[in-house]
């Protein structure tokens, strides 16, 4: 049925018959927006690190060695680490030597899970840097803290002075934050 409203023809009747009502047209953009959001979230989940996307191309093939997991040493590339489940954690050290950082990488627990272990299986750990600096710590640090094998800081790749991995232990003394990591030795 048609009627006139201020000189314009207007059709009345069911919304689905003939022309659509204004309400039905409003649903389409919302559905498209929801679909785009779902696709964006799915693409984030398909990348190795669901956090900051750090360009590690300058040191992706560099390696770190893990000892004490099996009878043989295990070698992982930085690209291997990036493919694992990663975290991005904003923290600062308790010693105030280093300001606030946002570290991205897998936790030691995530790395050890690849070999059927967890951080709880380790009594002591020694981390060696290429600069000859090393640090050893035990249960007092391991029981209450995540150990992050960071391949990126503040959304950026590590610089030469830190690459290929920097250890970050949130809310701990920065003396534990070994840079240029080349070897992690585990003792149980």
N, C-alpha and C positions, 0 to 999 in steps of 0.2 A: 504494500500500500504506500502511496506517495502522498505527501502533503507539502505545503509551502511554508517556509520559515523565512521571513523577511525577504521574500522574493526568490529564494533558492529552493530547488527541489530537494527533498530529503526522503530517503527510503526508510521505512520501519519494518521490523520483522525479526526473525531469529538471526543471531550473530553469525552463525555458520552458513546461512543461506545467502547466496549472492556475494555482496561485498562484506569484508570482515569488519568487525567493530574495532574501535581504538584499543580495547583491552587485549584482543588477540594479537595485534601488531606489537604490543609492548612485551609480549612473552618471547618473541623471536630474538631480539637483541640480547635479552638476559640469558637465553639458552646458548646463544653463540658465545657470549662472554664466559659462561660457565664451562663450555667445551674447550675454549682456548686456555682457560686456567688449568683444567685437567691435563691438557696436552703439555703445557709448560712444566707442570709438576712432574709428569711422567718423564720428560726429557732430562730433568734434573736427577731423577732417580736412576737413569740409565748411565750416567757418567760415573766413573770410579769413585771420585770424591764428591759426596753430596754437599760440599761446603764451598769455600772459595776455590775458584778455578785458577790454579797457579800454573803458569807456563814454566815447566821444568826442563824445557828442551835443551838448555845450556848444560845440564848435568843429569839428564834422565838415565844415561847409561853408566854413570858412576855407581860404585858398589859399596855396600857395607857388609861386613862379615859377622855372623853370629856364631859363637862357640858355646858348647855346653848343652846344646839341645840334643844332638846325636853324637855318635863317635866322630863323625866328619863335620868340618866347618860348613856352614850354610852361607851362601852368598846371595844377596838380594840387590837388585838395582833400585834406583830411586823411582823408576817407572813402575816397578813391582809394588812399591809402597803406595804409590798414588792410586793403584788399582784396588787397594784394600778399602774397607770402610774407614772413613776418616772423620775427624772432628775438627772444629775450629773453636778455639778457646781463647777468650780474652783474659789475661792475667798479668800480674807483675810479681817480681821477686820480693821476698821478705827482706832482702839485704839492701834494697834501694840502689843497687849498682846499675840496674837496668830498669828503664821506665816500663810503662805498660806496653804489652805486646799482644797481638792476636795471632796465635800459632795455629798452623794447619798441617795435619798429618795423621797417620794412624797411631793409636796407642800401642804400647808394648804388649798389652793384653791381646789386641787384635792381631799383631804380628805373631805372637806365640800360639794363638788359636789355630793358625795355619799348620802348626806342627803338633797339635793335640795337647798343648800346654796352656797354662795361664800364669799370670804374674804371681799368683799365690804359690806356685810350684817352685819359685826362685827364692833362695835365702839371701844371696848377695849378687850384686851386679857391678861390673867394672866397665866403664865406657872410655874408649880411647879416641882422641882427636888426632888429625894429621899434624897438628902443631906440637905434638908430644905431650900435650896436657891430658891427664886422665883423672878420673874420679871413681871412687868405690863407695858404695853404700849398701845397706842391708834392709832388713825387715822394718826398721824404724821409719824409713822413707817409703818403702814399697807397700806397706800395709795400708797407708792412709792416702796415697797419692797415685794419680795417673802419671805415666811417663809417656810423653808425646814425642814421636820421632818426626819433628817438624821439617817439611821440605819447603815451607813458605811462611813468611812472617808479614803480618799486616797486609795480606792480600797480594803480596809480591813474591817473586822468586828470591831465594837466598842469594846474598852477594858472595863474592869469592872468599871473604873472610869468615863465612859461616857454612857454605855449601860443602858437601851435598846434603847433610842433615844436621840439625841442631836439636839437642835434647832440651825439652821444656818440661819442667815439673811444676805445675801451677802452684802458686802460693808457697814456694820453697826458696831457699837460698840460691842465688844465681850461680854460686860455685858449682852446683850440680848441672847447670845448663851448658853442657859441653857442646862446642861448635866443631865443625869440620869432622864429624863422626866418621870413623872408618871401621871401628870394631866394637862389638858389644859382647862381653864375656859373662856368661851366666853360671852361677854355682847353686846347686841344690843341696 
